Amino acid sequence: MVDEKKCITCGACVSICPVGAIKIINGKATINQKKCIKCMSCAQFCPVGAIDINTEKSTKEKN
């Protein structure tokens, strides 16, 4: 999940994602769960720690 309050829209996650699962939409990074392979590159590369892949599934299930 991307914490929109922390995301600074730097695009680092977009550039590091090996499958192109992340796009900037409405000024914030958004992860396409169908494309995401859970490699954690985006979470490791994010300079502000705005991405936590471990919470992505539980957040999706709640919606």
CNS distance restraints for C-alpha pairs under 8 A (distance, minus, plus):
assign (resid   1 and name CA) (resid  31 and name CA) 7.41 0.50 0.50
assign (resid   1 and name CA) (resid  51 and name CA) 5.63 0.50 0.50
assign (resid   1 and name CA) (resid  52 and name CA) 5.27 0.50 0.50
assign (resid   1 and name CA) (resid  53 and name CA) 5.63 0.50 0.50
assign (resid   1 and name CA) (resid  54 and name CA) 7.66 0.50 0.50
assign (resid   1 and name CA) (resid  55 and name CA) 5.78 0.50 0.50
assign (resid   1 and name CA) (resid  56 and name CA) 4.39 0.50 0.50
assign (resid   1 and name CA) (resid  59 and name CA) 7.38 0.50 0.50
assign (resid   2 and name CA) (resid   7 and name CA) 7.17 0.50 0.50
assign (resid   2 and name CA) (resid  29 and name CA) 6.72 0.50 0.50
assign (resid   2 and name CA) (resid  30 and name CA) 6.78 0.50 0.50
assign (resid   2 and name CA) (resid  31 and name CA) 7.58 0.50 0.50
assign (resid   2 and name CA) (resid  50 and name CA) 5.55 0.50 0.50
assign (resid   2 and name CA) (resid  51 and name CA) 4.57 0.50 0.50
assign (resid   2 and name CA) (resid  52 and name CA) 6.60 0.50 0.50
assign (resid   3 and name CA) (resid   7 and name CA) 6.16 0.50 0.50
assign (resid   3 and name CA) (resid  50 and name CA) 4.98 0.50 0.50
assign (resid   3 and name CA) (resid  51 and name CA) 6.27 0.50 0.50
assign (resid   4 and name CA) (resid  28 and name CA) 6.40 0.50 0.50
assign (resid   4 and name CA) (resid  29 and name CA) 7.78 0.50 0.50
assign (resid   4 and name CA) (resid  50 and name CA) 7.30 0.50 0.50
assign (resid   5 and name CA) (resid  50 and name CA) 7.97 0.50 0.50
assign (resid   6 and name CA) (resid  48 and name CA) 6.60 0.50 0.50
assign (resid   6 and name CA) (resid  49 and name CA) 7.36 0.50 0.50
assign (resid   6 and name CA) (resid  50 and name CA) 5.15 0.50 0.50
assign (resid   7 and name CA) (resid  28 and name CA) 6.43 0.50 0.50
assign (resid   7 and name CA) (resid  29 and name CA) 7.12 0.50 0.50
assign (resid   7 and name CA) (resid  48 and name CA) 7.06 0.50 0.50
assign (resid   7 and name CA) (resid  50 and name CA) 5.37 0.50 0.50
assign (resid   8 and name CA) (resid  28 and name CA) 7.47 0.50 0.50
assign (resid   8 and name CA) (resid  48 and name CA) 7.72 0.50 0.50
assign (resid   9 and name CA) (resid  24 and name CA) 7.24 0.50 0.50
assign (resid   9 and name CA) (resid  27 and name CA) 6.34 0.50 0.50
assign (resid   9 and name CA) (resid  28 and name CA) 5.52 0.50 0.50
assign (resid   9 and name CA) (resid  29 and name CA) 6.43 0.50 0.50
assign (resid  11 and name CA) (resid  15 and name CA) 6.37 0.50 0.50
assign (resid  11 and name CA) (resid  24 and name CA) 7.38 0.50 0.50
assign (resid  11 and name CA) (resid  29 and name CA) 7.49 0.50 0.50
assign (resid  12 and name CA) (resid  16 and name CA) 6.27 0.50 0.50
assign (resid  12 and name CA) (resid  42 and name CA) 7.51 0.50 0.50
assign (resid  12 and name CA) (resid  45 and name CA) 6.71 0.50 0.50
assign (resid  12 and name CA) (resid  46 and name CA) 6.27 0.50 0.50
assign (resid  12 and name CA) (resid  47 and name CA) 7.93 0.50 0.50
assign (resid  13 and name CA) (resid  17 and name CA) 6.03 0.50 0.50
assign (resid  13 and name CA) (resid  22 and name CA) 6.90 0.50 0.50
assign (resid  13 and name CA) (resid  29 and name CA) 7.78 0.50 0.50
assign (resid  13 and name CA) (resid  41 and name CA) 7.61 0.50 0.50
assign (resid  13 and name CA) (resid  42 and name CA) 4.56 0.50 0.50
assign (resid  13 and name CA) (resid  43 and name CA) 7.52 0.50 0.50
assign (resid  13 and name CA) (resid  45 and name CA) 6.49 0.50 0.50
assign (resid  13 and name CA) (resid  46 and name CA) 6.13 0.50 0.50
assign (resid  14 and name CA) (resid  20 and name CA) 6.95 0.50 0.50
assign (resid  14 and name CA) (resid  21 and name CA) 7.73 0.50 0.50
assign (resid  14 and name CA) (resid  22 and name CA) 5.16 0.50 0.50
assign (resid  14 and name CA) (resid  23 and name CA) 6.03 0.50 0.50
assign (resid  14 and name CA) (resid  24 and name CA) 7.67 0.50 0.50
assign (resid  14 and name CA) (resid  29 and name CA) 7.71 0.50 0.50
assign (resid  14 and name CA) (resid  42 and name CA) 7.63 0.50 0.50
assign (resid  16 and name CA) (resid  41 and name CA) 6.59 0.50 0.50
assign (resid  16 and name CA) (resid  42 and name CA) 6.31 0.50 0.50
assign (resid  16 and name CA) (resid  45 and name CA) 7.39 0.50 0.50
assign (resid  17 and name CA) (resid  21 and name CA) 6.57 0.50 0.50
assign (resid  17 and name CA) (resid  22 and name CA) 6.83 0.50 0.50
assign (resid  17 and name CA) (resid  41 and name CA) 6.51 0.50 0.50
assign (resid  17 and name CA) (resid  42 and name CA) 6.19 0.50 0.50
assign (resid  19 and name CA) (resid  35 and name CA) 6.74 0.50 0.50
assign (resid  19 and name CA) (resid  36 and name CA) 7.00 0.50 0.50
assign (resid  19 and name CA) (resid  37 and name CA) 7.64 0.50 0.50
assign (resid  20 and name CA) (resid  35 and name CA) 7.45 0.50 0.50
assign (resid  21 and name CA) (resid  31 and name CA) 5.64 0.50 0.50
assign (resid  21 and name CA) (resid  32 and name CA) 5.06 0.50 0.50
assign (resid  21 and name CA) (resid  33 and name CA) 7.32 0.50 0.50
assign (resid  21 and name CA) (resid  34 and name CA) 7.99 0.50 0.50
assign (resid  21 and name CA) (resid  35 and name CA) 5.15 0.50 0.50
assign (resid  21 and name CA) (resid  36 and name CA) 5.37 0.50 0.50
assign (resid  22 and name CA) (resid  29 and name CA) 6.46 0.50 0.50
assign (resid  22 and name CA) (resid  30 and name CA) 5.51 0.50 0.50
assign (resid  22 and name CA) (resid  31 and name CA) 4.53 0.50 0.50
assign (resid  22 and name CA) (resid  32 and name CA) 6.19 0.50 0.50
assign (resid  23 and name CA) (resid  29 and name CA) 5.64 0.50 0.50
assign (resid  23 and name CA) (resid  30 and name CA) 5.43 0.50 0.50
assign (resid  23 and name CA) (resid  31 and name CA) 6.71 0.50 0.50
assign (resid  24 and name CA) (resid  28 and name CA) 5.20 0.50 0.50
assign (resid  24 and name CA) (resid  29 and name CA) 4.42 0.50 0.50
assign (resid  24 and name CA) (resid  30 and name CA) 5.98 0.50 0.50
assign (resid  25 and name CA) (resid  29 and name CA) 6.25 0.50 0.50
assign (resid  25 and name CA) (resid  30 and name CA) 6.34 0.50 0.50
assign (resid  31 and name CA) (resid  36 and name CA) 7.15 0.50 0.50
assign (resid  32 and name CA) (resid  36 and name CA) 6.15 0.50 0.50
assign (resid  38 and name CA) (resid  53 and name CA) 6.74 0.50 0.50
assign (resid  40 and name CA) (resid  44 and name CA) 6.21 0.50 0.50
assign (resid  40 and name CA) (resid  53 and name CA) 6.72 0.50 0.50
assign (resid  41 and name CA) (resid  45 and name CA) 5.97 0.50 0.50
assign (resid  42 and name CA) (resid  46 and name CA) 5.91 0.50 0.50
assign (resid  42 and name CA) (resid  51 and name CA) 6.99 0.50 0.50
assign (resid  43 and name CA) (resid  49 and name CA) 6.60 0.50 0.50
assign (resid  43 and name CA) (resid  50 and name CA) 7.33 0.50 0.50
assign (resid  43 and name CA) (resid  51 and name CA) 4.88 0.50 0.50
assign (resid  43 and name CA) (resid  52 and name CA) 6.02 0.50 0.50
assign (resid  43 and name CA) (resid  53 and name CA) 7.01 0.50 0.50
assign (resid  44 and name CA) (resid  49 and name CA) 7.78 0.50 0.50
assign (resid  46 and name CA) (resid  50 and name CA) 6.57 0.50 0.50
assign (resid  46 and name CA) (resid  51 and name CA) 6.95 0.50 0.50
assign (resid  52 and name CA) (resid  56 and name CA) 6.99 0.50 0.50
assign (resid  53 and name CA) (resid  57 and name CA) 7.83 0.50 0.50
assign (resid  55 and name CA) (resid  59 and name CA) 6.14 0.50 0.50
assign (resid  56 and name CA) (resid  60 and name CA) 6.17 0.50 0.50
assign (resid  57 and name CA) (resid  61 and name CA) 6.20 0.50 0.50
assign (resid  58 and name CA) (resid  62 and name CA) 6.37 0.50 0.50
assign (resid  59 and name CA) (resid  63 and name CA) 6.72 0.50 0.50
